[in-house]
Amino acid sequence: MNDQNNQDFDKIINEEKEKSFIYELLLMLKHNKKWWLTPIILVLLLFGALIIMGGSSYAPFIYTLF
């Protein structure tokens, strides 16, 4: 009986590890029908990438775009 419980617990843990944050975010958007959040999230990710790249050696190339 104890071995069966351990195997079930291991199975649940492995299933939970397979789901990533992005996958769960997409499931939430789909389930709650919040597709209007998608452009907001994409813009925030683009701004984050721009800020990260602004502090790197790519900065001169980014500044020429603006």
mmCIF file of the N, C-alpha and C atoms, coordinates in Angstrom:
data_MODEL
# 
_entry.id   MODEL 
# 
loop_
_atom_site.group_PDB 
_atom_site.id 
_atom_site.type_symbol 
_atom_site.label_atom_id 
_atom_site.label_alt_id 
_atom_site.label_comp_id 
_atom_site.label_asym_id 
_atom_site.label_entity_id 
_atom_site.label_seq_id 
_atom_site.pdbx_PDB_ins_code 
_atom_site.Cartn_x 
_atom_site.Cartn_y 
_atom_site.Cartn_z 
_atom_site.occupancy 
_atom_site.B_iso_or_equiv 
_atom_site.pdbx_formal_charge 
_atom_site.auth_seq_id 
_atom_site.auth_comp_id 
_atom_site.auth_asym_id 
_atom_site.auth_atom_id 
_atom_site.pdbx_PDB_model_num 
ATOM 1   N N  . MET A 1 1  ? 0.817   -1.192 0.000   1.00 0.00 ? 1  MET A N  1 
ATOM 2   C CA . MET A 1 1  ? 0.000   0.000  0.000   1.00 0.00 ? 1  MET A CA 1 
ATOM 3   C C  . MET A 1 1  ? 0.865   1.261  0.000   1.00 0.00 ? 1  MET A C  1 
ATOM 4   N N  . ASN A 1 2  ? 1.907   1.255  0.781   1.00 0.00 ? 2  ASN A N  1 
ATOM 5   C CA . ASN A 1 2  ? 2.786   2.407  0.870   1.00 0.00 ? 2  ASN A CA 1 
ATOM 6   C C  . ASN A 1 2  ? 3.519   2.643  -0.452  1.00 0.00 ? 2  ASN A C  1 
ATOM 7   N N  . ASP A 1 3  ? 3.920   1.555  -1.131  1.00 0.00 ? 3  ASP A N  1 
ATOM 8   C CA . ASP A 1 3  ? 4.593   1.685  -2.420  1.00 0.00 ? 3  ASP A CA 1 
ATOM 9   C C  . ASP A 1 3  ? 3.665   2.299  -3.465  1.00 0.00 ? 3  ASP A C  1 
ATOM 10  N N  . GLN A 1 4  ? 2.403   1.928  -3.412  1.00 0.00 ? 4  GLN A N  1 
ATOM 11  C CA . GLN A 1 4  ? 1.426   2.472  -4.349  1.00 0.00 ? 4  GLN A CA 1 
ATOM 12  C C  . GLN A 1 4  ? 1.267   3.983  -4.138  1.00 0.00 ? 4  GLN A C  1 
ATOM 13  N N  . ASN A 1 5  ? 1.211   4.412  -2.891  1.00 0.00 ? 5  ASN A N  1 
ATOM 14  C CA . ASN A 1 5  ? 1.092   5.840  -2.588  1.00 0.00 ? 5  ASN A CA 1 
ATOM 15  C C  . ASN A 1 5  ? 2.321   6.603  -3.061  1.00 0.00 ? 5  ASN A C  1 
ATOM 16  N N  . ASN A 1 6  ? 3.507   6.024  -2.876  1.00 0.00 ? 6  ASN A N  1 
ATOM 17  C CA . ASN A 1 6  ? 4.736   6.665  -3.331  1.00 0.00 ? 6  ASN A CA 1 
ATOM 18  C C  . ASN A 1 6  ? 4.767   6.791  -4.845  1.00 0.00 ? 6  ASN A C  1 
ATOM 19  N N  . GLN A 1 7  ? 4.299   5.767  -5.545  1.00 0.00 ? 7  GLN A N  1 
ATOM 20  C CA . GLN A 1 7  ? 4.282   5.823  -7.008  1.00 0.00 ? 7  GLN A CA 1 
ATOM 21  C C  . GLN A 1 7  ? 3.297   6.870  -7.495  1.00 0.00 ? 7  GLN A C  1 
ATOM 22  N N  . ASP A 1 8  ? 2.137   6.966  -6.851  1.00 0.00 ? 8  ASP A N  1 
ATOM 23  C CA . ASP A 1 8  ? 1.163   7.985  -7.228  1.00 0.00 ? 8  ASP A CA 1 
ATOM 24  C C  . ASP A 1 8  ? 1.720   9.376  -6.979  1.00 0.00 ? 8  ASP A C  1 
ATOM 25  N N  . PHE A 1 9  ? 2.386   9.549  -5.848  1.00 0.00 ? 9  PHE A N  1 
ATOM 26  C CA . PHE A 1 9  ? 2.974   10.841 -5.524  1.00 0.00 ? 9  PHE A CA 1 
ATOM 27  C C  . PHE A 1 9  ? 4.047   11.221 -6.539  1.00 0.00 ? 9  PHE A C  1 
ATOM 28  N N  . ASP A 1 10 ? 4.890   10.263 -6.914  1.00 0.00 ? 10 ASP A N  1 
ATOM 29  C CA . ASP A 1 10 ? 5.931   10.520 -7.910  1.00 0.00 ? 10 ASP A CA 1 
ATOM 30  C C  . ASP A 1 10 ? 5.318   10.886 -9.262  1.00 0.00 ? 10 ASP A C  1 
ATOM 31  N N  . LYS A 1 11 ? 4.232   10.229 -9.605  1.00 0.00 ? 11 LYS A N  1 
ATOM 32  C CA . LYS A 1 11 ? 3.559   10.518 -10.875 1.00 0.00 ? 11 LYS A CA 1 
ATOM 33  C C  . LYS A 1 11 ? 3.013   11.943 -10.882 1.00 0.00 ? 11 LYS A C  1 
ATOM 34  N N  . ILE A 1 12 ? 2.409   12.362 -9.771  1.00 0.00 ? 12 ILE A N  1 
ATOM 35  C CA . ILE A 1 12 ? 1.860   13.721 -9.679  1.00 0.00 ? 12 ILE A CA 1 
ATOM 36  C C  . ILE A 1 12 ? 2.976   14.750 -9.763  1.00 0.00 ? 12 ILE A C  1 
ATOM 37  N N  . ILE A 1 13 ? 4.087   14.498 -9.097  1.00 0.00 ? 13 ILE A N  1 
ATOM 38  C CA . ILE A 1 13 ? 5.211   15.436 -9.125  1.00 0.00 ? 13 ILE A CA 1 
ATOM 39  C C  . ILE A 1 13 ? 5.757   15.576 -10.543 1.00 0.00 ? 13 ILE A C  1 
ATOM 40  N N  . ASN A 1 14 ? 5.922   14.458 -11.250 1.00 0.00 ? 14 ASN A N  1 
ATOM 41  C CA . ASN A 1 14 ? 6.451   14.505 -12.609 1.00 0.00 ? 14 ASN A CA 1 
ATOM 42  C C  . ASN A 1 14 ? 5.504   15.219 -13.559 1.00 0.00 ? 14 ASN A C  1 
ATOM 43  N N  . GLU A 1 15 ? 4.205   15.061 -13.368 1.00 0.00 ? 15 GLU A N  1 
ATOM 44  C CA . GLU A 1 15 ? 3.248   15.764 -14.218 1.00 0.00 ? 15 GLU A CA 1 
ATOM 45  C C  . GLU A 1 15 ? 3.298   17.260 -13.970 1.00 0.00 ? 15 GLU A C  1 
ATOM 46  N N  . GLU A 1 16 ? 3.466   17.663 -12.729 1.00 0.00 ? 16 GLU A N  1 
ATOM 47  C CA . GLU A 1 16 ? 3.518   19.079 -12.401 1.00 0.00 ? 16 GLU A CA 1 
ATOM 48  C C  . GLU A 1 16 ? 4.797   19.731 -12.927 1.00 0.00 ? 16 GLU A C  1 
ATOM 49  N N  . LYS A 1 17 ? 5.892   18.996 -12.953 1.00 0.00 ? 17 LYS A N  1 
ATOM 50  C CA . LYS A 1 17 ? 7.152   19.553 -13.423 1.00 0.00 ? 17 LYS A CA 1 
ATOM 51  C C  . LYS A 1 17 ? 7.119   19.822 -14.923 1.00 0.00 ? 17 LYS A C  1 
ATOM 52  N N  . GLU A 1 18 ? 6.325   19.080 -15.661 1.00 0.00 ? 18 GLU A N  1 
ATOM 53  C CA . GLU A 1 18 ? 6.311   19.209 -17.111 1.00 0.00 ? 18 GLU A CA 1 
ATOM 54  C C  . GLU A 1 18 ? 5.662   20.513 -17.570 1.00 0.00 ? 18 GLU A C  1 
ATOM 55  N N  . LYS A 1 19 ? 4.788   21.066 -16.768 1.00 0.00 ? 19 LYS A N  1 
ATOM 56  C CA . LYS A 1 19 ? 4.097   22.292 -17.153 1.00 0.00 ? 19 LYS A CA 1 
ATOM 57  C C  . LYS A 1 19 ? 4.980   23.493 -16.851 1.00 0.00 ? 19 LYS A C  1 
ATOM 58  N N  . SER A 1 20 ? 5.164   24.330 -17.844 1.00 0.00 ? 20 SER A N  1 
ATOM 59  C CA . SER A 1 20 ? 5.979   25.515 -17.652 1.00 0.00 ? 20 SER A CA 1 
ATOM 60  C C  . SER A 1 20 ? 5.080   26.710 -17.350 1.00 0.00 ? 20 SER A C  1 
ATOM 61  N N  . PHE A 1 21 ? 5.712   27.806 -16.993 1.00 0.00 ? 21 PHE A N  1 
ATOM 62  C CA . PHE A 1 21 ? 4.971   29.022 -16.684 1.00 0.00 ? 21 PHE A CA 1 
ATOM 63  C C  . PHE A 1 21 ? 4.214   29.523 -17.911 1.00 0.00 ? 21 PHE A C  1 
ATOM 64  N N  . ILE A 1 22 ? 4.866   29.487 -19.058 1.00 0.00 ? 22 ILE A N  1 
ATOM 65  C CA . ILE A 1 22 ? 4.234   29.984 -20.287 1.00 0.00 ? 22 ILE A CA 1 
ATOM 66  C C  . ILE A 1 22 ? 3.049   29.111 -20.664 1.00 0.00 ? 22 ILE A C  1 
ATOM 67  N N  . TYR A 1 23 ? 3.193   27.800 -20.502 1.00 0.00 ? 23 TYR A N  1 
ATOM 68  C CA . TYR A 1 23 ? 2.096   26.885 -20.804 1.00 0.00 ? 23 TYR A CA 1 
ATOM 69  C C  . TYR A 1 23 ? 0.903   27.160 -19.887 1.00 0.00 ? 23 TYR A C  1 
ATOM 70  N N  . GLU A 1 24 ? 1.175   27.349 -18.607 1.00 0.00 ? 24 GLU A N  1 
ATOM 71  C CA . GLU A 1 24 ? 0.093   27.637 -17.671 1.00 0.00 ? 24 GLU A CA 1 
ATOM 72  C C  . GLU A 1 24 ? -0.531  28.988 -17.948 1.00 0.00 ? 24 GLU A C  1 
ATOM 73  N N  . LEU A 1 25 ? 0.262   29.968 -18.365 1.00 0.00 ? 25 LEU A N  1 
ATOM 74  C CA . LEU A 1 25 ? -0.275  31.276 -18.727 1.00 0.00 ? 25 LEU A CA 1 
ATOM 75  C C  . LEU A 1 25 ? -1.206  31.168 -19.926 1.00 0.00 ? 25 LEU A C  1 
ATOM 76  N N  . LEU A 1 26 ? -0.805  30.400 -20.932 1.00 0.00 ? 26 LEU A N  1 
ATOM 77  C CA . LEU A 1 26 ? -1.659  30.218 -22.098 1.00 0.00 ? 26 LEU A CA 1 
ATOM 78  C C  . LEU A 1 26 ? -2.943  29.477 -21.747 1.00 0.00 ? 26 LEU A C  1 
ATOM 79  N N  . LEU A 1 27 ? -2.853  28.486 -20.863 1.00 0.00 ? 27 LEU A N  1 
ATOM 80  C CA . LEU A 1 27 ? -4.061  27.793 -20.413 1.00 0.00 ? 27 LEU A CA 1 
ATOM 81  C C  . LEU A 1 27 ? -5.000  28.735 -19.670 1.00 0.00 ? 27 LEU A C  1 
ATOM 82  N N  . MET A 1 28 ? -4.442  29.621 -18.847 1.00 0.00 ? 28 MET A N  1 
ATOM 83  C CA . MET A 1 28 ? -5.269  30.580 -18.126 1.00 0.00 ? 28 MET A CA 1 
ATOM 84  C C  . MET A 1 28 ? -5.956  31.530 -19.100 1.00 0.00 ? 28 MET A C  1 
ATOM 85  N N  . LEU A 1 29 ? -5.208  32.016 -20.090 1.00 0.00 ? 29 LEU A N  1 
ATOM 86  C CA . LEU A 1 29 ? -5.797  32.919 -21.070 1.00 0.00 ? 29 LEU A CA 1 
ATOM 87  C C  . LEU A 1 29 ? -6.916  32.233 -21.848 1.00 0.00 ? 29 LEU A C  1 
ATOM 88  N N  . LYS A 1 30 ? -6.703  30.973 -22.189 1.00 0.00 ? 30 LYS A N  1 
ATOM 89  C CA . LYS A 1 30 ? -7.703  30.228 -22.954 1.00 0.00 ? 30 LYS A CA 1 
ATOM 90  C C  . LYS A 1 30 ? -8.927  29.918 -22.099 1.00 0.00 ? 30 LYS A C  1 
ATOM 91  N N  . HIS A 1 31 ? -8.702  29.467 -20.885 1.00 0.00 ? 31 HIS A N  1 
ATOM 92  C CA . HIS A 1 31 ? -9.811  29.067 -20.017 1.00 0.00 ? 31 HIS A CA 1 
ATOM 93  C C  . HIS A 1 31 ? -10.679 30.259 -19.617 1.00 0.00 ? 31 HIS A C  1 
ATOM 94  N N  . ASN A 1 32 ? -10.041 31.379 -19.280 1.00 0.00 ? 32 ASN A N  1 
ATOM 95  C CA . ASN A 1 32 ? -10.777 32.556 -18.823 1.00 0.00 ? 32 ASN A CA 1 
ATOM 96  C C  . ASN A 1 32 ? -11.168 33.491 -19.961 1.00 0.00 ? 32 ASN A C  1 
ATOM 97  N N  . LYS A 1 33 ? -10.793 33.132 -21.190 1.00 0.00 ? 33 LYS A N  1 
ATOM 98  C CA . LYS A 1 33 ? -11.086 33.940 -22.380 1.00 0.00 ? 33 LYS A CA 1 
ATOM 99  C C  . LYS A 1 33 ? -10.590 35.377 -22.213 1.00 0.00 ? 33 LYS A C  1 
ATOM 100 N N  . LYS A 1 34 ? -9.356  35.494 -21.800 1.00 0.00 ? 34 LYS A N  1 
ATOM 101 C CA . LYS A 1 34 ? -8.720  36.794 -21.604 1.00 0.00 ? 34 LYS A CA 1 
ATOM 102 C C  . LYS A 1 34 ? -7.714  37.073 -22.722 1.00 0.00 ? 34 LYS A C  1 
ATOM 103 N N  . TRP A 1 35 ? -8.106  36.850 -23.958 1.00 0.00 ? 35 TRP A N  1 
ATOM 104 C CA . TRP A 1 35 ? -7.194  37.033 -25.079 1.00 0.00 ? 35 TRP A CA 1 
ATOM 105 C C  . TRP A 1 35 ? -6.747  38.473 -25.241 1.00 0.00 ? 35 TRP A C  1 
ATOM 106 N N  . TRP A 1 36 ? -7.485  39.412 -24.679 1.00 0.00 ? 36 TRP A N  1 
ATOM 107 C CA . TRP A 1 36 ? -7.101  40.810 -24.777 1.00 0.00 ? 36 TRP A CA 1 
ATOM 108 C C  . TRP A 1 36 ? -5.825  41.094 -23.986 1.00 0.00 ? 36 TRP A C  1 
ATOM 109 N N  . LEU A 1 37 ? -5.438  40.205 -23.085 1.00 0.00 ? 37 LEU A N  1 
ATOM 110 C CA . LEU A 1 37 ? -4.186  40.380 -22.340 1.00 0.00 ? 37 LEU A CA 1 
ATOM 111 C C  . LEU A 1 37 ? -2.948  40.051 -23.174 1.00 0.00 ? 37 LEU A C  1 
ATOM 112 N N  . THR A 1 38 ? -3.128  39.305 -24.250 1.00 0.00 ? 38 THR A N  1 
ATOM 113 C CA . THR A 1 38 ? -1.984  38.871 -25.062 1.00 0.00 ? 38 THR A CA 1 
ATOM 114 C C  . THR A 1 38 ? -1.168  40.040 -25.611 1.00 0.00 ? 38 THR A C  1 
ATOM 115 N N  . PRO A 1 39 ? -1.771  41.064 -26.243 1.00 0.00 ? 39 PRO A N  1 
ATOM 116 C CA . PRO A 1 39 ? -0.946  42.183 -26.729 1.00 0.00 ? 39 PRO A CA 1 
ATOM 117 C C  . PRO A 1 39 ? -0.238  42.938 -25.606 1.00 0.00 ? 39 PRO A C  1 
ATOM 118 N N  . ILE A 1 40 ? -0.885  43.055 -24.454 1.00 0.00 ? 40 ILE A N  1 
ATOM 119 C CA . ILE A 1 40 ? -0.258  43.746 -23.323 1.00 0.00 ? 40 ILE A CA 1 
ATOM 120 C C  . ILE A 1 40 ? 0.979   42.984 -22.859 1.00 0.00 ? 40 ILE A C  1 
ATOM 121 N N  . ILE A 1 41 ? 0.870   41.680 -22.749 1.00 0.00 ? 41 ILE A N  1 
ATOM 122 C CA . ILE A 1 41 ? 1.995   40.849 -22.321 1.00 0.00 ? 41 ILE A CA 1 
ATOM 123 C C  . ILE A 1 41 ? 3.126   40.924 -23.339 1.00 0.00 ? 41 ILE A C  1 
ATOM 124 N N  . LEU A 1 42 ? 2.791   40.876 -24.632 1.00 0.00 ? 42 LEU A N  1 
ATOM 125 C CA . LEU A 1 42 ? 3.824   40.959 -25.667 1.00 0.00 ? 42 LEU A CA 1 
ATOM 126 C C  . LEU A 1 42 ? 4.559   42.291 -25.634 1.00 0.00 ? 42 LEU A C  1 
ATOM 127 N N  . VAL A 1 43 ? 3.840   43.377 -25.445 1.00 0.00 ? 43 VAL A N  1 
ATOM 128 C CA . VAL A 1 43 ? 4.482   44.700 -25.381 1.00 0.00 ? 43 VAL A CA 1 
ATOM 129 C C  . VAL A 1 43 ? 5.391   44.785 -24.160 1.00 0.00 ? 43 VAL A C  1 
ATOM 130 N N  . LEU A 1 44 ? 4.937   44.259 -23.024 1.00 0.00 ? 44 LEU A N  1 
ATOM 131 C CA . LEU A 1 44 ? 5.782   44.266 -21.831 1.00 0.00 ? 44 LEU A CA 1 
ATOM 132 C C  . LEU A 1 44 ? 7.055   43.439 -22.032 1.00 0.00 ? 44 LEU A C  1 
ATOM 133 N N  . LEU A 1 45 ? 6.924   42.301 -22.713 1.00 0.00 ? 45 LEU A N  1 
ATOM 134 C CA . LEU A 1 45 ? 8.110   41.489 -23.004 1.00 0.00 ? 45 LEU A CA 1 
ATOM 135 C C  . LEU A 1 45 ? 9.068   42.208 -23.945 1.00 0.00 ? 45 LEU A C  1 
ATOM 136 N N  . LEU A 1 46 ? 8.527   42.904 -24.937 1.00 0.00 ? 46 LEU A N  1 
ATOM 137 C CA . LEU A 1 46 ? 9.388   43.662 -25.862 1.00 0.00 ? 46 LEU A CA 1 
ATOM 138 C C  . LEU A 1 46 ? 10.111  44.797 -25.145 1.00 0.00 ? 46 LEU A C  1 
ATOM 139 N N  . PHE A 1 47 ? 9.407   45.518 -24.270 1.00 0.00 ? 47 PHE A N  1 
ATOM 140 C CA . PHE A 1 47 ? 10.059  46.573 -23.499 1.00 0.00 ? 47 PHE A CA 1 
ATOM 141 C C  . PHE A 1 47 ? 11.134  46.007 -22.578 1.00 0.00 ? 47 PHE A C  1 
ATOM 142 N N  . GLY A 1 48 ? 10.853  44.859 -21.972 1.00 0.00 ? 48 GLY A N  1 
ATOM 143 C CA . GLY A 1 48 ? 11.853  44.214 -21.128 1.00 0.00 ? 48 GLY A CA 1 
ATOM 144 C C  . GLY A 1 48 ? 13.091  43.823 -21.914 1.00 0.00 ? 48 GLY A C  1 
ATOM 145 N N  . ALA A 1 49 ? 12.877  43.284 -23.113 1.00 0.00 ? 49 ALA A N  1 
ATOM 146 C CA . ALA A 1 49 ? 14.018  42.925 -23.964 1.00 0.00 ? 49 ALA A CA 1 
ATOM 147 C C  . ALA A 1 49 ? 14.799  44.166 -24.371 1.00 0.00 ? 49 ALA A C  1 
ATOM 148 N N  . LEU A 1 50 ? 14.091  45.259 -24.643 1.00 0.00 ? 50 LEU A N  1 
ATOM 149 C CA . LEU A 1 50 ? 14.760  46.505 -25.025 1.00 0.00 ? 50 LEU A CA 1 
ATOM 150 C C  . LEU A 1 50 ? 15.596  47.053 -23.874 1.00 0.00 ? 50 LEU A C  1 
ATOM 151 N N  . ILE A 1 51 ? 15.084  46.975 -22.674 1.00 0.00 ? 51 ILE A N  1 
ATOM 152 C CA . ILE A 1 51 ? 15.829  47.450 -21.504 1.00 0.00 ? 51 ILE A CA 1 
ATOM 153 C C  . ILE A 1 51 ? 17.071  46.594 -21.267 1.00 0.00 ? 51 ILE A C  1 
ATOM 154 N N  . ILE A 1 52 ? 16.917  45.293 -21.386 1.00 0.00 ? 52 ILE A N  1 
ATOM 155 C CA . ILE A 1 52 ? 18.061  44.392 -21.186 1.00 0.00 ? 52 ILE A CA 1 
ATOM 156 C C  . ILE A 1 52 ? 19.124  44.630 -22.253 1.00 0.00 ? 52 ILE A C  1 
ATOM 157 N N  . MET A 1 53 ? 18.682  44.773 -23.496 1.00 0.00 ? 53 MET A N  1 
ATOM 158 C CA . MET A 1 53 ? 19.642  44.982 -24.580 1.00 0.00 ? 53 MET A CA 1 
ATOM 159 C C  . MET A 1 53 ? 20.231  46.389 -24.554 1.00 0.00 ? 53 MET A C  1 
ATOM 160 N N  . GLY A 1 54 ? 19.531  47.331 -23.909 1.00 0.00 ? 54 GLY A N  1 
ATOM 161 C CA . GLY A 1 54 ? 20.045  48.697 -23.800 1.00 0.00 ? 54 GLY A CA 1 
ATOM 162 C C  . GLY A 1 54 ? 21.287  48.777 -22.937 1.00 0.00 ? 54 GLY A C  1 
ATOM 163 N N  . GLY A 1 55 ? 21.448  47.870 -22.008 1.00 0.00 ? 55 GLY A N  1 
ATOM 164 C CA . GLY A 1 55 ? 22.612  47.867 -21.132 1.00 0.00 ? 55 GLY A CA 1 
ATOM 165 C C  . GLY A 1 55 ? 23.734  46.975 -21.637 1.00 0.00 ? 55 GLY A C  1 
ATOM 166 N N  . SER A 1 56 ? 23.593  46.468 -22.844 1.00 0.00 ? 56 SER A N  1 
ATOM 167 C CA . SER A 1 56 ? 24.604  45.558 -23.368 1.00 0.00 ? 56 SER A CA 1 
ATOM 168 C C  . SER A 1 56 ? 25.352  46.210 -24.527 1.00 0.00 ? 56 SER A C  1 
ATOM 169 N N  . SER A 1 57 ? 26.132  45.417 -25.215 1.00 0.00 ? 57 SER A N  1 
ATOM 170 C CA . SER A 1 57 ? 26.909  45.938 -26.334 1.00 0.00 ? 57 SER A CA 1 
ATOM 171 C C  . SER A 1 57 ? 26.046  46.189 -27.575 1.00 0.00 ? 57 SER A C  1 
ATOM 172 N N  . TYR A 1 58 ? 24.775  45.799 -27.524 1.00 0.00 ? 58 TYR A N  1 
ATOM 173 C CA . TYR A 1 58 ? 23.866  46.048 -28.643 1.00 0.00 ? 58 TYR A CA 1 
ATOM 174 C C  . TYR A 1 58 ? 23.277  47.453 -28.613 1.00 0.00 ? 58 TYR A C  1 
ATOM 175 N N  . ALA A 1 59 ? 23.531  48.194 -27.579 1.00 0.00 ? 59 ALA A N  1 
ATOM 176 C CA . ALA A 1 59 ? 22.924  49.505 -27.388 1.00 0.00 ? 59 ALA A CA 1 
ATOM 177 C C  . ALA A 1 59 ? 23.136  50.450 -28.566 1.00 0.00 ? 59 ALA A C  1 
ATOM 178 N N  . PRO A 1 60 ? 24.337  50.582 -29.155 1.00 0.00 ? 60 PRO A N  1 
ATOM 179 C CA . PRO A 1 60 ? 24.477  51.494 -30.292 1.00 0.00 ? 60 PRO A CA 1 
ATOM 180 C C  . PRO A 1 60 ? 23.592  51.120 -31.484 1.00 0.00 ? 60 PRO A C  1 
ATOM 181 N N  . PHE A 1 61 ? 23.347  49.845 -31.659 1.00 0.00 ? 61 PHE A N  1 
ATOM 182 C CA . PHE A 1 61 ? 22.501  49.425 -32.774 1.00 0.00 ? 61 PHE A CA 1 
ATOM 183 C C  . PHE A 1 61 ? 21.030  49.703 -32.491 1.00 0.00 ? 61 PHE A C  1 
ATOM 184 N N  . ILE A 1 62 ? 20.631  49.609 -31.229 1.00 0.00 ? 62 ILE A N  1 
ATOM 185 C CA . ILE A 1 62 ? 19.243  49.889 -30.874 1.00 0.00 ? 62 ILE A CA 1 
ATOM 186 C C  . ILE A 1 62 ? 18.965  51.387 -30.979 1.00 0.00 ? 62 ILE A C  1 
ATOM 187 N N  . TYR A 1 63 ? 19.908  52.209 -30.548 1.00 0.00 ? 63 TYR A N  1 
ATOM 188 C CA . TYR A 1 63 ? 19.695  53.657 -30.556 1.00 0.00 ? 63 TYR A CA 1 
ATOM 189 C C  . TYR A 1 63 ? 19.568  54.192 -31.985 1.00 0.00 ? 63 TYR A C  1 
ATOM 190 N N  . THR A 1 64 ? 20.178  53.529 -32.944 1.00 0.00 ? 64 THR A N  1 
ATOM 191 C CA . THR A 1 64 ? 20.050  53.999 -34.324 1.00 0.00 ? 64 THR A CA 1 
ATOM 192 C C  . THR A 1 64 ? 18.648  53.743 -34.883 1.00 0.00 ? 64 THR A C  1 
ATOM 193 N N  . LEU A 1 65 ? 17.895  52.833 -34.284 1.00 0.00 ? 65 LEU A N  1 
ATOM 194 C CA . LEU A 1 65 ? 16.535  52.578 -34.738 1.00 0.00 ? 65 LEU A CA 1 
ATOM 195 C C  . LEU A 1 65 ? 15.582  53.707 -34.354 1.00 0.00 ? 65 LEU A C  1 
ATOM 196 N N  . PHE A 1 66 ? 15.911  54.435 -33.291 1.00 0.00 ? 66 PHE A N  1 
ATOM 197 C CA . PHE A 1 66 ? 15.048  55.517 -32.836 1.00 0.00 ? 66 PHE A CA 1 
ATOM 198 C C  . PHE A 1 66 ? 15.654  56.807 -33.237 1.00 0.00 ? 66 PHE A C  1 
# 
